[in-house]
Amino acid sequence: MTSDTANAQAAPTRLRRAITGPLLFAFILGDVLGAGIYALMGVLSEKVGGMLWAPLLLALLLALLTAGSYAELVTKYPRAGGASVFAERAFHSPVVSFLVGFSMLAAGVTSAAGLAIAFAGDYLGTFFDLPTIPVAILFLAIVAALNARGIRESLGANLVMTAIELSGLVIVIVVVGMFVAGGGGDASRLTQTPEGTPAAMAVLAGAVIAYYSFVGFETSANMIEEVKDPRRTYPRALFGALFTAGAVYVLVGVASSIALPASELQESSGPLLSVVEAAGASIPSWLFSLIALVAVANGALLTMIMVSRLTYGMAEQNLLPSVLGRVLPHRKTPWVAILTTTLVAMGLTLVGDLATLAETVVLLLLVVFLSVNVSVLVLRRDRVEHDHFRIWTVIPVLGIASCILLLTQQRPAVWLFGAILLAVGGVLYLLARWSRRRTDDRHDSTSASASASASASDDTPEENHEHA
């Protein structure tokens, strides 16, 4: 990592720079930890049986490859908009930039919808017996209200919620550790895979699901205009958060496999609660459920913060209608973008299938990550005046290979769902271009009329003098 130059501390922005290094670390860690580990352990066990730790470790390594490319590009071009900004600079194509940005946008709202469904599942069922979809929609409305309140307020809430959700995962690890020390559990499950499935194939298939638990680090790229000293702060926070989350995840995967067989994990939509209960801990089920709810809520909040800032950034680039770039005058938050993306996420909760939503998020993000890894290589020719982080060339090359590998593991149904979302994005892009063309035509017409009036006025100086 290189040092910052004195004249490159921060690029001009209409947003408020209120995010410090610790807040950014907590933002990334909170988004990653809340992005699925509380909800997806059961789904993951269907793919790999008891080898839960292996796809989590592989997913961490694959995520780190693309994170290296993000660290270079974000510190080189510190603007909201993230991957779409990089694609625009690398490929000089508004269409490519839009599709990359919209893939990120669609992945974000789909992830938020999945987290809202997880929030309204078994964890909430510990307290209330309520219908899932209406609760998920209400939950997203509350998240939107906090998002609109302000970035500092949102990240202050994130700091508290990240500490709570991390404590929940530590509880799982400690409780199972004590369970094993007392002679309980079955460590032999750690190497068991589904019958008839080779270990390598099972781990690779599981990595597609496990990758969802690490998504969230890319959202921080869209917060960069609100980060203090971004070129120094960003890489440290990014890699620190990923390594911390990876270590916790692998330990949770080991603990879950030892405490429960895969068949029982698969039957629960609150798998970590089932693990704690199986370990015979004296911790009340309601307390762990509350921790899990906070974790999922935190993931949804941070995801929706990212989505709204990405929408704002794309509007600033004229890739989306300019109305989405409107900012509250005092709060300095993009309120139209927040409202619009929340309504879309509410609509996606009607899908109701957490596994499909999770795999769709991974598919869309792999498209984004592929673009980012290619962009970092293309933009090596582009020199900037300030110092920035630079990753070894082999890392983005391996990142490209990892994205292609994971794309080959996606189900046809997931490809179809992703294609539908991108088709919607294509329609929105065409509508946005049509709207801008009409605005430009009216502006040209007005300018021509004004020029004609000025010319006529210049042709009759005597009349104007006499009138005066």
VOFIKE-371881 format. One record per residue (C-alpha): x, y, z; residue in one letter; residue number from 1. Coordinates in steps of 0.001 Angstrom, whole numbers. Example, Ala and Ser with C-alpha at 12.3 -4.5 7.8 and 13.67 -1.06 7.14 Angstrom:
2
<<12300; -4500; 7800>; A; 1>;
<<13670; -1060; 7140>; S; 2>;
***
This chain:
468
<<0; 0; 0>; M; 1>;
<<1289; 3464; -855>; T; 2>;
<<923; 6597; 1265>; S; 3>;
<<-1450; 9441; 505>; D; 4>;
<<-237; 12638; -995>; T; 5>;
<<-1109; 15817; 808>; A; 6>;
<<-3182; 17212; -2042>; N; 7>;
<<-5298; 14071; -2513>; A; 8>;
<<-7024; 13756; 810>; Q; 9>;
<<-10558; 13780; -510>; A; 10>;
<<-12353; 14324; -3771>; A; 11>;
<<-15146; 16936; -3895>; P; 12>;
<<-18566; 15512; -3042>; T; 13>;
<<-22082; 16672; -2182>; R; 14>;
<<-22252; 13973; 508>; L; 15>;
<<-20997; 14371; 4072>; R; 16>;
<<-17632; 12782; 4912>; R; 17>;
<<-18463; 11278; 8282>; A; 18>;
<<-17082; 7704; 8104>; I; 19>;
<<-13843; 7048; 9997>; T; 20>;
<<-11614; 3961; 9709>; G; 21>;
<<-13226; 2083; 12631>; P; 22>;
<<-16702; 2920; 11324>; L; 23>;
<<-15782; 1638; 7860>; L; 24>;
<<-14316; -1567; 9340>; F; 25>;
<<-17524; -2067; 11314>; A; 26>;
<<-19599; -1294; 8210>; F; 27>;
<<-17870; -3978; 6126>; I; 28>;
<<-17709; -6525; 8943>; L; 29>;
<<-21349; -5933; 9848>; G; 30>;
<<-22468; -6260; 6239>; D; 31>;
<<-20493; -9467; 5685>; V; 32>;
<<-21489; -11087; 8993>; L; 33>;
<<-25135; -10181; 8493>; G; 34>;
<<-25239; -11287; 4859>; A; 35>;
<<-26329; -14859; 5418>; G; 36>;
<<-24443; -16906; 8018>; I; 37>;
<<-27423; -16802; 10401>; Y; 38>;
<<-29789; -17970; 7670>; A; 39>;
<<-27881; -20141; 5195>; L; 40>;
<<-26056; -22783; 7239>; M; 41>;
<<-28930; -25215; 6681>; G; 42>;
<<-28987; -24553; 2928>; V; 43>;
<<-25203; -25012; 2793>; L; 44>;
<<-25393; -28365; 4588>; S; 45>;
<<-27539; -29719; 1744>; E; 46>;
<<-24603; -29220; -612>; K; 47>;
<<-21669; -30366; 1518>; V; 48>;
<<-23071; -32390; 4395>; G; 49>;
<<-20803; -31941; 7409>; G; 50>;
<<-17929; -30242; 5556>; M; 51>;
<<-19388; -26803; 6215>; L; 52>;
<<-15981; -25287; 6967>; W; 53>;
<<-14477; -26171; 3568>; A; 54>;
<<-16729; -24119; 1219>; P; 55>;
<<-16594; -21224; 3697>; L; 56>;
<<-12793; -21241; 3542>; L; 57>;
<<-12815; -21532; -260>; L; 58>;
<<-15358; -18701; -540>; A; 59>;
<<-13121; -16488; 1641>; L; 60>;
<<-10132; -17071; -623>; L; 61>;
<<-12195; -16337; -3734>; L; 62>;
<<-13645; -13182; -2152>; A; 63>;
<<-10152; -11931; -1259>; L; 64>;
<<-9108; -12087; -4922>; L; 65>;
<<-11807; -9659; -6008>; T; 66>;
<<-11370; -7569; -2845>; A; 67>;
<<-7804; -6851; -3984>; G; 68>;
<<-9119; -5416; -7246>; S; 69>;
<<-11679; -3313; -5360>; Y; 70>;
<<-8980; -1928; -3057>; A; 71>;
<<-6947; -700; -6030>; E; 72>;
<<-9842; 785; -8000>; L; 73>;
<<-11671; 2394; -5067>; V; 74>;
<<-8539; 4175; -3859>; T; 75>;
<<-7667; 5154; -7418>; K; 76>;
<<-11155; 6517; -8246>; Y; 77>;
<<-12870; 7420; -4924>; P; 78>;
<<-16381; 8125; -6198>; R; 79>;
<<-19831; 6759; -5343>; A; 80>;
<<-21037; 4379; -8016>; G; 81>;
<<-18439; 1675; -7445>; G; 82>;
<<-18211; -948; -10174>; A; 83>;
<<-20193; 1109; -12690>; S; 84>;
<<-17654; 3955; -12373>; V; 85>;
<<-14801; 1522; -12987>; F; 86>;
<<-16563; -34; -15996>; A; 87>;
<<-17208; 3386; -17526>; E; 88>;
<<-13537; 4316; -17245>; R; 89>;
<<-12298; 953; -18496>; A; 90>;
<<-14688; 277; -21389>; F; 91>;
<<-15931; 3793; -22268>; H; 92>;
<<-19405; 2375; -22848>; S; 93>;
<<-22465; 3748; -21050>; P; 94>;
<<-24294; 477; -21798>; V; 95>;
<<-21618; -1675; -20161>; V; 96>;
<<-21369; 726; -17228>; S; 97>;
<<-25123; 632; -16765>; F; 98>;
<<-25368; -3169; -16916>; L; 99>;
<<-22556; -3570; -14379>; V; 100>;
<<-24066; -968; -12068>; G; 101>;
<<-27544; -2395; -12455>; F; 102>;
<<-26282; -5928; -11735>; S; 103>;
<<-24889; -4570; -8474>; M; 104>;
<<-28117; -2742; -7805>; L; 105>;
<<-30270; -5803; -8536>; A; 106>;
<<-28032; -7974; -6356>; A; 107>;
<<-28399; -5508; -3492>; G; 108>;
<<-32175; -5287; -3510>; V; 109>;
<<-32431; -9063; -3989>; T; 110>;
<<-30131; -9607; -1015>; S; 111>;
<<-32170; -7197; 1112>; A; 112>;
<<-35344; -9079; 157>; A; 113>;
<<-33733; -12376; 1175>; G; 114>;
<<-32597; -10932; 4496>; L; 115>;
<<-36076; -9532; 5144>; A; 116>;
<<-37530; -13019; 4615>; I; 117>;
<<-34903; -14490; 6948>; A; 118>;
<<-35800; -11841; 9551>; F; 119>;
<<-39452; -12866; 9416>; A; 120>;
<<-38685; -16620; 9677>; G; 121>;
<<-37974; -18923; 12610>; D; 122>;
<<-35944; -16393; 14570>; Y; 123>;
<<-38880; -13983; 14785>; L; 124>;
<<-41178; -16995; 15263>; G; 125>;
<<-39608; -17464; 18690>; T; 126>;
<<-41474; -14332; 19796>; F; 127>;
<<-44470; -13929; 17484>; F; 128>;
<<-46464; -16089; 15104>; D; 129>;
<<-46845; -13648; 12213>; L; 130>;
<<-47120; -14028; 8411>; P; 131>;
<<-43687; -13833; 6759>; T; 132>;
<<-44259; -11525; 3772>; I; 133>;
<<-46142; -8670; 5536>; P; 134>;
<<-43538; -8665; 8312>; V; 135>;
<<-40720; -8597; 5759>; A; 136>;
<<-42293; -5600; 4006>; I; 137>;
<<-42780; -3706; 7280>; L; 138>;
<<-39211; -4501; 8245>; F; 139>;
<<-37887; -2982; 5007>; L; 140>;
<<-39937; 167; 5620>; A; 141>;
<<-38282; 617; 9028>; I; 142>;
<<-34849; 74; 7486>; V; 143>;
<<-35612; 2774; 4891>; A; 144>;
<<-36596; 5253; 7612>; A; 145>;
<<-33290; 4735; 9437>; L; 146>;
<<-31372; 4985; 6157>; N; 147>;
<<-33004; 8317; 5348>; A; 148>;
<<-32249; 9613; 8824>; R; 149>;
<<-28555; 9966; 8015>; G; 150>;
<<-25361; 8063; 7281>; I; 151>;
<<-23763; 8768; 10656>; R; 152>;
<<-26905; 7707; 12505>; E; 153>;
<<-27150; 4558; 10361>; S; 154>;
<<-23529; 3603; 10947>; L; 155>;
<<-23846; 4363; 14650>; G; 156>;
<<-26662; 1815; 14760>; A; 157>;
<<-24493; -547; 12703>; N; 158>;
<<-21667; -308; 15250>; L; 159>;
<<-23979; -1516; 18009>; V; 160>;
<<-25626; -4197; 15875>; M; 161>;
<<-22282; -5511; 14583>; T; 162>;
<<-21093; -6020; 18164>; A; 163>;
<<-24334; -7872; 18962>; I; 164>;
<<-24259; -10123; 15883>; E; 165>;
<<-20578; -10940; 16430>; L; 166>;
<<-21389; -11895; 20013>; S; 167>;
<<-24027; -14311; 18692>; G; 168>;
<<-21468; -16115; 16523>; L; 169>;
<<-18985; -16200; 19398>; V; 170>;
<<-21719; -17761; 21549>; I; 171>;
<<-22133; -20554; 18988>; V; 172>;
<<-18383; -21243; 18973>; I; 173>;
<<-17989; -21142; 22775>; V; 174>;
<<-21127; -23158; 23530>; V; 175>;
<<-20168; -25939; 21118>; V; 176>;
<<-16595; -25853; 22417>; G; 177>;
<<-17880; -26502; 25936>; M; 178>;
<<-20205; -29181; 24538>; F; 179>;
<<-17272; -31002; 22930>; V; 180>;
<<-15139; -30621; 26072>; A; 181>;
<<-17900; -32409; 27971>; G; 182>;
<<-17813; -35354; 25571>; G; 183>;
<<-20645; -34259; 23267>; G; 184>;
<<-20840; -33815; 19510>; G; 185>;
<<-19354; -35827; 16658>; D; 186>;
<<-16167; -34524; 15055>; A; 187>;
<<-16265; -37218; 12361>; S; 188>;
<<-18997; -35222; 10565>; R; 189>;
<<-16372; -32642; 9557>; L; 190>;
<<-15288; -34839; 6649>; T; 191>;
<<-18696; -36237; 5650>; Q; 192>;
<<-20274; -35253; 2319>; T; 193>;
<<-23678; -36157; 838>; P; 194>;
<<-23788; -39790; -226>; E; 195>;
<<-22494; -40355; -3748>; G; 196>;
<<-21000; -36843; -4073>; T; 197>;
<<-17199; -36451; -4376>; P; 198>;
<<-15749; -34074; -1803>; A; 199>;
<<-14295; -31684; -4402>; A; 200>;
<<-17606; -31355; -6252>; M; 201>;
<<-19529; -30904; -3007>; A; 202>;
<<-17180; -28163; -1790>; V; 203>;
<<-17309; -26330; -5116>; L; 204>;
<<-21118; -26462; -5194>; A; 205>;
<<-21203; -25307; -1578>; G; 206>;
<<-18870; -22420; -2350>; A; 207>;
<<-21567; -20888; -4562>; V; 208>;
<<-23849; -20704; -1501>; I; 209>;
<<-21044; -19850; 930>; A; 210>;
<<-19995; -16950; -1301>; Y; 211>;
<<-23269; -15273; -356>; Y; 212>;
<<-22060; -15128; 3241>; S; 213>;
<<-19080; -13008; 2145>; F; 214>;
<<-20875; -10606; -159>; V; 215>;
<<-21149; -7209; 1387>; G; 216>;
<<-17517; -6140; 1159>; F; 217>;
<<-18226; -4677; -2297>; E; 218>;
<<-20929; -2398; -892>; T; 219>;
<<-18292; -276; 805>; S; 220>;
<<-17111; 983; -2606>; A; 221>;
<<-20321; 2979; -2874>; N; 222>;
<<-19678; 4677; 485>; M; 223>;
<<-16271; 6027; -483>; I; 224>;
<<-17441; 9650; -960>; E; 225>;
<<-18467; 9643; 2710>; E; 226>;
<<-15181; 8172; 4027>; V; 227>;
<<-12495; 10312; 5641>; K; 228>;
<<-9006; 9841; 4131>; D; 229>;
<<-10323; 7058; 1836>; P; 230>;
<<-7048; 6110; 156>; R; 231>;
<<-5455; 5135; 3449>; R; 232>;
<<-8542; 3931; 5323>; T; 233>;
<<-10242; 1728; 2744>; Y; 234>;
<<-7732; -1142; 2175>; P; 235>;
<<-7081; -1566; 5893>; R; 236>;
<<-10775; -1737; 6734>; A; 237>;
<<-11584; -4016; 3775>; L; 238>;
<<-8991; -6745; 4332>; F; 239>;
<<-9254; -6556; 8116>; G; 240>;
<<-13008; -7104; 7993>; A; 241>;
<<-12787; -9995; 5496>; L; 242>;
<<-10147; -11895; 7465>; F; 243>;
<<-12092; -11386; 10694>; T; 244>;
<<-15343; -12599; 9129>; A; 245>;
<<-13601; -15562; 7482>; G; 246>;
<<-12082; -16771; 10742>; A; 247>;
<<-15409; -16521; 12541>; V; 248>;
<<-17271; -18272; 9713>; Y; 249>;
<<-14934; -21254; 9554>; V; 250>;
<<-15189; -21733; 13327>; L; 251>;
<<-18998; -21490; 13163>; V; 252>;
<<-19034; -24048; 10334>; G; 253>;
<<-16918; -26451; 12390>; V; 254>;
<<-19117; -25932; 15465>; A; 255>;
<<-22346; -26471; 13509>; S; 256>;
<<-21119; -29749; 11980>; S; 257>;
<<-19958; -31122; 15316>; I; 258>;
<<-23184; -30202; 17142>; A; 259>;
<<-25770; -31378; 14599>; L; 260>;
<<-25954; -33786; 11649>; P; 261>;
<<-26564; -32199; 8258>; A; 262>;
<<-30076; -33653; 8034>; S; 263>;
<<-31193; -31680; 11099>; E; 264>;
<<-29502; -28458; 10003>; L; 265>;
<<-31335; -28649; 6668>; Q; 266>;
<<-34744; -28708; 8350>; E; 267>;
<<-34328; -25396; 10187>; S; 268>;
<<-34659; -21840; 8905>; S; 269>;
<<-32918; -20802; 12150>; G; 270>;
<<-29982; -23240; 11987>; P; 271>;
<<-27666; -21544; 14475>; L; 272>;
<<-30459; -21477; 17047>; L; 273>;
<<-30795; -25229; 16530>; S; 274>;
<<-27030; -25632; 17064>; V; 275>;
<<-27147; -23753; 20378>; V; 276>;
<<-30130; -25796; 21532>; E; 277>;
<<-28450; -29080; 20524>; A; 278>;
<<-25389; -28149; 22574>; A; 279>;
<<-27624; -27972; 25645>; G; 280>;
<<-26575; -24425; 26513>; A; 281>;
<<-28332; -22643; 29327>; S; 282>;
<<-28703; -19611; 27077>; I; 283>;
<<-32432; -18955; 26508>; P; 284>;
<<-33591; -19583; 22940>; S; 285>;
<<-35263; -16186; 22866>; W; 286>;
<<-31968; -14416; 23607>; L; 287>;
<<-30123; -16087; 20737>; F; 288>;
<<-33082; -15493; 18437>; S; 289>;
<<-32938; -11805; 19350>; L; 290>;
<<-29221; -11687; 18517>; I; 291>;
<<-29893; -13395; 15185>; A; 292>;
<<-32655; -10891; 14377>; L; 293>;
<<-30262; -8007; 15066>; V; 294>;
<<-27655; -9622; 12787>; A; 295>;
<<-30089; -10030; 9893>; V; 296>;
<<-31474; -6524; 10427>; A; 297>;
<<-27963; -5096; 10331>; N; 298>;
<<-27205; -6865; 7064>; G; 299>;
<<-30385; -5499; 5512>; A; 300>;
<<-29659; -1946; 6733>; L; 301>;
<<-26138; -1902; 5345>; L; 302>;
<<-27229; -3464; 2060>; T; 303>;
<<-29949; -863; 1571>; M; 304>;
<<-27485; 1928; 2414>; I; 305>;
<<-25249; 619; -365>; M; 306>;
<<-28089; 210; -2844>; V; 307>;
<<-29360; 3747; -2309>; S; 308>;
<<-25849; 5225; -2694>; R; 309>;
<<-25248; 3182; -5834>; L; 310>;
<<-28527; 4422; -7275>; T; 311>;
<<-27506; 7978; -6390>; Y; 312>;
<<-24095; 7474; -8020>; G; 313>;
<<-25609; 6088; -11229>; M; 314>;
<<-28009; 9040; -11364>; A; 315>;
<<-25008; 11372; -11015>; E; 316>;
<<-23461; 9563; -14007>; Q; 317>;
<<-26696; 10038; -15996>; N; 318>;
<<-27176; 6264; -16164>; L; 319>;
<<-30456; 6539; -14242>; L; 320>;
<<-33035; 9355; -14142>; P; 321>;
<<-31664; 12462; -12442>; S; 322>;
<<-34534; 12518; -9937>; V; 323>;
<<-32828; 9578; -8175>; L; 324>;
<<-29953; 11912; -7319>; G; 325>;
<<-32066; 14211; -5157>; R; 326>;
<<-30666; 14709; -1638>; V; 327>;
<<-32407; 15859; 1543>; L; 328>;
<<-31051; 19390; 2212>; P; 329>;
<<-30274; 18934; 5903>; H; 330>;
<<-29741; 15188; 6226>; R; 331>;
<<-27677; 14933; 3018>; K; 332>;
<<-29176; 11511; 2234>; T; 333>;
<<-30455; 10439; -1236>; P; 334>;
<<-34116; 10123; -282>; W; 335>;
<<-35595; 9335; -3721>; V; 336>;
<<-33064; 6536; -4235>; A; 337>;
<<-33850; 5153; -766>; I; 338>;
<<-37610; 5160; -1426>; L; 339>;
<<-37337; 3587; -4879>; T; 340>;
<<-34962; 771; -3948>; T; 341>;
<<-36997; -60; -844>; T; 342>;
<<-40162; -481; -2903>; L; 343>;
<<-38340; -2830; -5297>; V; 344>;
<<-36988; -4919; -2402>; A; 345>;
<<-40491; -5155; -980>; M; 346>;
<<-41713; -6543; -4298>; G; 347>;
<<-38957; -9175; -4392>; L; 348>;
<<-39963; -10550; -989>; T; 349>;
<<-42937; -12092; -2808>; L; 350>;
<<-40535; -14662; -4324>; V; 351>;
<<-40332; -16187; -850>; G; 352>;
<<-37480; -18646; -1616>; D; 353>;
<<-34324; -17746; 320>; L; 354>;
<<-32065; -20187; -1582>; A; 355>;
<<-33095; -18820; -5006>; T; 356>;
<<-32639; -15237; -3855>; L; 357>;
<<-29208; -16018; -2393>; A; 358>;
<<-27982; -17777; -5542>; E; 359>;
<<-29321; -14942; -7716>; T; 360>;
<<-27379; -12432; -5627>; V; 361>;
<<-24204; -14461; -6165>; V; 362>;
<<-24842; -14739; -9926>; L; 363>;
<<-25340; -10991; -10345>; L; 364>;
<<-22353; -10149; -8176>; L; 365>;
<<-20143; -12542; -10128>; L; 366>;
<<-20974; -10511; -13249>; V; 367>;
<<-19968; -7368; -11343>; V; 368>;
<<-16806; -8940; -9922>; F; 369>;
<<-15776; -10213; -13361>; L; 370>;
<<-16052; -6656; -14678>; S; 371>;
<<-14064; -5241; -11732>; V; 372>;
<<-11220; -7746; -12161>; N; 373>;
<<-11003; -6996; -15878>; V; 374>;
<<-11238; -3238; -15234>; S; 375>;
<<-8283; -3194; -12848>; V; 376>;
<<-6079; -4684; -15577>; L; 377>;
<<-7356; -2357; -18319>; V; 378>;
<<-6983; 741; -16130>; L; 379>;
<<-3359; 39; -15253>; R; 380>;
<<-2586; 2322; -18231>; R; 381>;
<<-4532; 5188; -16618>; D; 382>;
<<-2312; 7262; -14342>; R; 383>;
<<-3704; 9433; -11542>; V; 384>;
<<-1968; 12228; -9640>; E; 385>;
<<-2409; 10739; -6160>; H; 386>;
<<-907; 7605; -4627>; D; 387>;
<<-3205; 4591; -4240>; H; 388>;
<<-3243; 921; -3286>; F; 389>;
<<-1909; -1431; -5979>; R; 390>;
<<-2497; -5194; -6011>; I; 391>;
<<-230; -7801; -7646>; W; 392>;
<<-1262; -8429; -11268>; T; 393>;
<<-1768; -12154; -10690>; V; 394>;
<<-4577; -11454; -8190>; I; 395>;
<<-7119; -9951; -10644>; P; 396>;
<<-6176; -12670; -13163>; V; 397>;
<<-7049; -15334; -10592>; L; 398>;
<<-10133; -13293; -9706>; G; 399>;
<<-11350; -13527; -13311>; I; 400>;
<<-10797; -17304; -13294>; A; 401>;
<<-12651; -17685; -9984>; S; 402>;
<<-15668; -15736; -11249>; C; 403>;
<<-15899; -17867; -14389>; I; 404>;
<<-15586; -21043; -12313>; L; 405>;
<<-18398; -20040; -9956>; L; 406>;
<<-20621; -18918; -12839>; L; 407>;
<<-20462; -22435; -14290>; T; 408>;
<<-21956; -23810; -11056>; Q; 409>;
<<-25215; -21821; -11193>; Q; 410>;
<<-28564; -23543; -11744>; R; 411>;
<<-30571; -22786; -14942>; P; 412>;
<<-33452; -21420; -12840>; A; 413>;
<<-31098; -18901; -11237>; V; 414>;
<<-29774; -17833; -14660>; W; 415>;
<<-33372; -17261; -15771>; L; 416>;
<<-34235; -15167; -12715>; F; 417>;
<<-31059; -13111; -13143>; G; 418>;
<<-31752; -12606; -16848>; A; 419>;
<<-35246; -11305; -16061>; I; 420>;
<<-33817; -8743; -13626>; L; 421>;
<<-31222; -7592; -16166>; L; 422>;
<<-33914; -7344; -18853>; A; 423>;
<<-35846; -5009; -16555>; V; 424>;
<<-32651; -2989; -16196>; G; 425>;
<<-32312; -2783; -19979>; G; 426>;
<<-35823; -1361; -20268>; V; 427>;
<<-35082; 1221; -17556>; L; 428>;
<<-31900; 2256; -19349>; Y; 429>;
<<-33760; 2808; -22628>; L; 430>;
<<-36444; 4816; -20819>; L; 431>;
<<-33785; 6917; -19117>; A; 432>;
<<-32093; 7664; -22457>; R; 433>;
<<-35419; 8599; -24046>; W; 434>;
<<-36202; 10920; -21136>; S; 435>;
<<-32795; 12605; -21321>; R; 436>;
<<-33100; 13030; -25086>; R; 437>;
<<-36429; 14837; -24653>; R; 438>;
<<-34918; 17065; -21956>; T; 439>;
<<-31934; 17896; -24183>; D; 440>;
<<-34230; 18693; -27132>; D; 441>;
<<-36292; 21079; -25001>; R; 442>;
<<-33121; 22706; -23722>; H; 443>;
<<-31783; 23155; -27270>; D; 444>;
<<-35109; 24598; -28378>; S; 445>;
<<-35153; 27055; -25490>; T; 446>;
<<-31560; 28096; -26181>; S; 447>;
<<-32335; 28646; -29861>; A; 448>;
<<-35345; 30817; -29000>; S; 449>;
<<-33283; 32867; -26584>; A; 450>;
<<-30573; 33368; -29184>; S; 451>;
<<-33135; 34465; -31773>; A; 452>;
<<-34653; 36974; -29343>; S; 453>;
<<-31235; 38366; -28509>; A; 454>;
<<-30416; 38711; -32205>; S; 455>;
<<-33694; 40549; -32885>; A; 456>;
<<-32987; 42880; -29994>; S; 457>;
<<-29550; 43690; -31394>; D; 458>;
<<-31070; 44534; -34802>; D; 459>;
<<-33306; 47352; -33439>; T; 460>;
<<-31142; 49577; -31240>; P; 461>;
<<-32907; 52778; -32237>; E; 462>;
<<-36346; 51462; -31282>; E; 463>;
<<-35055; 50291; -27950>; N; 464>;
<<-33488; 53721; -27321>; H; 465>;
<<-36653; 55584; -28212>; E; 466>;
<<-38727; 53294; -25981>; H; 467>;
<<-36336; 53953; -23122>; A; 468>;
***
